[in-house]
């Protein structure tokens, strides 16, 4: 088995050289066009809602109250998400603090924090990046925080395409803001059938399908490249689907194997 694996690796190395030009066919323009195609199908409101739901799940685990979404704060967050396309900073393009964007909200608050990120519409990846940053996580899990406005802004002409801004504030205890709401989880109460279905789904992995759309194509190569370059993080399910040789790691070799599969040079995944 070891000799067979070594021969396979040697063969793949030779193929990588021989088909280098074909593999690199997915150039920067192709990748941008492919990603833009995917991005136009993403509902920003849905992923924003999903992100706040994840915030509140994390807060609940810490024994904290949930954050309520407020429309006027969402508007403020959208302004900030648009601004950071050209100036990625907590200082606004006019030189003022990010807090000035909250000047027009029609309620009293004391204390505010802002978290920003760019580069992905993947909720799990952005959430993980914020969670791994002590400063960002402290704002998201601040015990006194009560309300949030959030925006996932897509700019097709920019480098990073997706820009996230969340404005998190504290309003006086006992006060409610018109239009405030908790994120919809759309999670019905689980029963035995649901559990079996989830278990069955978890056991069915389509290797190479990193965006879980049921197809292995150049969109998945884009995600693999971003993970290897360190510009996005993978969930556990994505890591498993990206491990082309099942060695517990995701490396350039896995990316090369994925490209070969897409080009029809390899018949099946994973290679074991």
C-alpha positions as CSV (number, residue, x, y, z in Angstrom):
1,X,0.0,0.0,0.0
2,X,2.8,2.4,0.9
3,X,4.6,1.7,-2.5
4,X,1.3,2.3,-4.3
5,X,0.8,5.6,-2.5
6,X,4.4,6.7,-3.3
7,X,3.8,5.8,-7.0
8,X,0.6,7.8,-6.9
9,X,2.3,10.8,-5.4
10,X,5.1,10.6,-8.0
11,X,2.6,10.3,-10.8
12,X,0.7,13.3,-9.5
13,X,3.9,15.4,-9.3
14,X,4.7,14.6,-12.9
15,X,1.1,15.4,-13.9
16,X,1.3,18.7,-12.0
17,X,4.2,19.7,-14.1
18,X,2.8,18.4,-17.4
19,X,-0.6,19.9,-16.9
20,X,0.6,23.1,-15.1
21,X,-0.8,25.3,-17.8
22,X,-4.2,23.6,-17.7
23,X,-4.4,23.7,-14.0
24,X,-3.6,27.4,-14.0
25,X,-6.4,28.0,-16.4
26,X,-8.5,29.1,-13.5
27,X,-6.8,32.5,-13.5
28,X,-7.6,35.6,-11.5
29,X,-10.3,36.7,-14.0
30,X,-12.0,33.3,-14.0
31,X,-11.9,33.1,-10.2
32,X,-13.4,36.6,-9.9
33,X,-16.2,35.8,-12.3
34,X,-16.9,32.5,-10.6
35,X,-17.0,34.1,-7.2
36,X,-19.2,37.0,-8.3
37,X,-21.6,34.4,-9.8
38,X,-21.9,32.7,-6.4
39,X,-22.1,36.0,-4.5
40,X,-25.1,37.2,-6.5
41,X,-27.1,34.2,-5.3
42,X,-26.4,34.9,-1.6
43,X,-29.1,36.7,0.4
44,X,-27.4,39.2,2.6
45,X,-30.3,39.5,5.0
46,X,-30.3,35.8,5.5
47,X,-26.6,35.6,6.4
48,X,-26.8,38.6,8.6
49,X,-29.7,37.0,10.5
50,X,-27.7,33.8,10.7
51,X,-24.7,35.7,12.2
52,X,-26.7,37.3,14.9
53,X,-28.2,34.0,15.8
54,X,-24.7,32.6,16.2
55,X,-23.8,35.5,18.4
56,X,-26.8,34.8,20.6
57,X,-26.0,31.1,20.8
58,X,-22.5,32.0,22.0
59,X,-23.9,34.5,24.5
60,X,-26.4,32.0,25.8
61,X,-23.6,29.5,26.4
62,X,-22.0,32.2,28.6
63,X,-25.3,32.9,30.4
64,X,-25.8,36.3,28.7
65,X,-28.9,37.9,27.3
66,X,-29.4,37.9,23.5
67,X,-28.8,40.8,21.2
68,X,-31.9,42.4,19.6
69,X,-31.7,43.5,16.0
70,X,-32.8,47.1,15.3
71,X,-33.6,48.4,11.8
72,X,-32.0,51.8,12.3
73,X,-28.8,50.1,13.6
74,X,-28.8,47.9,10.5
75,X,-28.9,51.0,8.4
76,X,-25.9,52.4,10.4
77,X,-24.0,49.1,9.9
78,X,-24.7,49.2,6.2
79,X,-23.1,52.7,6.0
80,X,-20.0,51.4,7.8
81,X,-19.8,48.3,5.7
82,X,-19.9,50.4,2.6
83,X,-17.2,52.8,4.0
84,X,-14.7,50.1,4.8
85,X,-14.6,49.0,1.2
86,X,-12.2,52.0,0.6
87,X,-11.0,52.6,4.2
88,X,-10.8,49.5,6.4
89,X,-10.7,51.2,9.7
90,X,-12.8,52.2,12.7
91,X,-12.1,55.7,11.7
92,X,-14.6,56.9,9.0
93,X,-13.6,58.3,5.7
94,X,-14.1,61.9,7.0
95,X,-11.7,61.3,9.8
96,X,-14.4,60.9,12.5
97,X,-15.0,58.0,14.9
98,X,-17.2,55.1,13.8
99,X,-19.6,56.2,16.6
100,X,-20.7,59.2,14.6
101,X,-22.6,56.9,12.3
102,X,-24.9,56.2,15.3
103,X,-25.9,59.9,15.6
104,X,-29.1,59.5,13.7
105,X,-30.5,56.5,15.6
106,X,-33.8,57.4,17.3
107,X,-33.1,56.0,20.7
108,X,-30.9,56.6,23.7
109,X,-27.9,54.3,24.3
110,X,-24.8,54.3,26.3
111,X,-21.7,52.4,25.2
112,X,-21.1,51.1,21.7
113,X,-18.6,48.8,20.0
114,X,-17.9,47.9,16.4
115,X,-16.6,44.7,14.8
116,X,-15.4,44.6,11.1
117,X,-14.2,41.9,8.8
118,X,-13.9,41.4,5.1
119,X,-13.3,38.7,2.5
120,X,-16.1,36.1,2.8
121,X,-19.8,35.5,2.8
122,X,-19.3,32.3,4.8
123,X,-20.9,32.9,8.2
124,X,-18.9,30.1,9.9
125,X,-15.6,31.5,8.7
126,X,-16.4,35.1,9.7
127,X,-17.8,34.0,13.0
128,X,-14.7,31.9,13.7
129,X,-12.4,34.8,12.8
130,X,-14.2,37.2,15.2
131,X,-14.2,34.5,17.9
132,X,-10.5,34.0,17.6
133,X,-9.8,37.8,18.1
134,X,-10.0,38.7,21.8
135,X,-10.9,42.3,21.1
136,X,-13.7,41.5,18.7
137,X,-15.0,38.7,20.9
138,X,-15.1,41.0,24.0
139,X,-17.4,43.3,22.1
140,X,-19.7,40.5,20.9
141,X,-19.9,38.9,24.3
142,X,-20.0,42.1,26.4
143,X,-22.5,41.3,29.2
144,X,-24.1,44.7,29.1
145,X,-24.7,44.7,25.4
146,X,-28.4,44.6,24.4
147,X,-28.9,45.5,20.7
148,X,-27.1,45.1,17.3
149,X,-27.1,46.4,13.8
150,X,-25.3,44.2,11.2
151,X,-24.5,44.4,7.5
152,X,-22.9,42.0,5.0
153,X,-22.2,44.3,2.1
154,X,-21.2,42.9,-1.4
155,X,-19.0,45.1,-3.6
156,X,-18.2,43.2,-6.9
157,X,-15.6,45.7,-8.0
158,X,-13.4,45.5,-4.8
159,X,-10.7,43.1,-3.9
160,X,-12.4,41.3,-1.0
161,X,-16.0,41.6,-2.3
162,X,-17.7,41.0,1.1
163,X,-17.5,43.5,3.9
164,X,-19.0,42.9,7.4
165,X,-19.9,45.6,10.0
166,X,-21.7,45.1,13.3
167,X,-22.6,47.9,15.6
168,X,-23.3,46.7,19.1
169,X,-24.8,49.0,21.7
170,X,-26.2,49.0,25.2
171,X,-29.5,50.7,26.0
172,X,-30.9,51.5,29.5
173,X,-32.3,48.5,31.3
174,X,-36.0,48.0,30.8
175,X,-36.1,50.0,27.6
176,X,-37.4,48.6,24.3
177,X,-36.8,50.1,20.8
178,X,-39.5,50.1,18.2
179,X,-39.0,47.4,15.6
180,X,-36.5,45.4,17.7
181,X,-36.5,41.7,17.1
182,X,-34.5,38.6,17.8
183,X,-33.1,36.7,14.7
184,X,-35.2,34.0,13.3
185,X,-33.6,30.7,13.8
186,X,-36.1,28.6,11.7
187,X,-35.1,25.6,13.8
188,X,-38.1,23.4,14.6
189,X,-37.9,21.2,17.6
190,X,-35.7,18.2,16.8
191,X,-37.2,14.7,16.9
192,X,-35.8,11.2,16.3
193,X,-36.3,11.5,12.5
194,X,-34.4,14.8,12.4
195,X,-31.5,13.3,14.4
196,X,-31.3,10.4,12.1
197,X,-31.4,12.6,9.1
198,X,-28.6,14.8,10.5
199,X,-26.5,11.8,11.3
200,X,-27.0,10.3,7.8
201,X,-26.1,13.7,6.3
202,X,-23.0,14.0,8.4
203,X,-21.8,10.6,7.2
204,X,-22.3,11.5,3.5
205,X,-19.3,13.6,2.5
206,X,-18.8,14.8,-1.1
207,X,-15.0,15.2,-1.2
208,X,-14.1,18.4,-2.9
209,X,-17.5,20.0,-2.4
210,X,-16.4,22.9,-0.1
211,X,-19.4,25.1,-0.6
212,X,-21.9,22.2,-0.1
213,X,-23.8,22.9,-3.3
214,X,-23.6,19.2,-4.4
215,X,-21.1,19.9,-7.2
216,X,-17.3,19.8,-7.3
217,X,-16.1,22.7,-9.5
218,X,-13.9,25.8,-9.8
219,X,-15.9,27.5,-7.0
220,X,-14.5,24.9,-4.6
221,X,-11.0,25.5,-5.9
222,X,-11.4,29.2,-5.0
223,X,-12.4,28.3,-1.4
224,X,-9.5,25.8,-1.1
225,X,-7.0,28.4,-2.3
226,X,-8.3,31.0,0.1
227,X,-8.0,28.5,3.0
228,X,-4.4,27.5,2.1
229,X,-3.5,31.2,1.7
230,X,-4.9,31.9,5.2
231,X,-7.6,34.4,4.0
232,X,-10.5,32.3,5.2
233,X,-11.2,29.5,7.7
234,X,-13.0,26.2,7.2
235,X,-15.6,24.5,9.3
236,X,-14.9,21.0,10.5
237,X,-17.2,19.7,7.7
238,X,-15.2,21.7,5.1
239,X,-11.9,20.5,6.4
240,X,-13.0,16.9,6.1
241,X,-14.3,17.5,2.5
242,X,-11.1,19.2,1.6
243,X,-8.8,16.5,2.8
244,X,-8.2,14.7,-0.5
245,X,-5.7,12.1,0.8
246,X,-7.3,11.7,4.2
247,X,-4.1,12.4,6.2
248,X,-5.7,14.9,8.6
249,X,-4.3,18.0,6.8
250,X,-5.3,20.3,4.0
251,X,-2.3,21.4,2.0
252,X,-1.2,22.4,-1.5
253,X,-1.2,18.7,-2.4
254,X,-4.9,18.5,-1.7
255,X,-5.5,21.6,-3.8
256,X,-3.6,20.1,-6.7
257,X,-5.5,16.9,-6.5
258,X,-8.8,18.8,-6.5
259,X,-7.8,20.7,-9.6
260,X,-6.8,17.4,-11.3
261,X,-10.1,15.9,-10.5
262,X,-11.9,18.9,-12.0
263,X,-9.8,18.6,-15.1
264,X,-10.7,14.9,-15.4
265,X,-7.2,13.7,-14.7
266,X,-8.4,11.8,-11.6
267,X,-11.6,9.7,-11.6
268,X,-12.6,9.9,-8.0
269,X,-12.0,11.5,-4.6
270,X,-10.5,11.0,-2.0
271,X,-7.3,9.3,-3.0
272,X,-6.4,6.7,-0.3
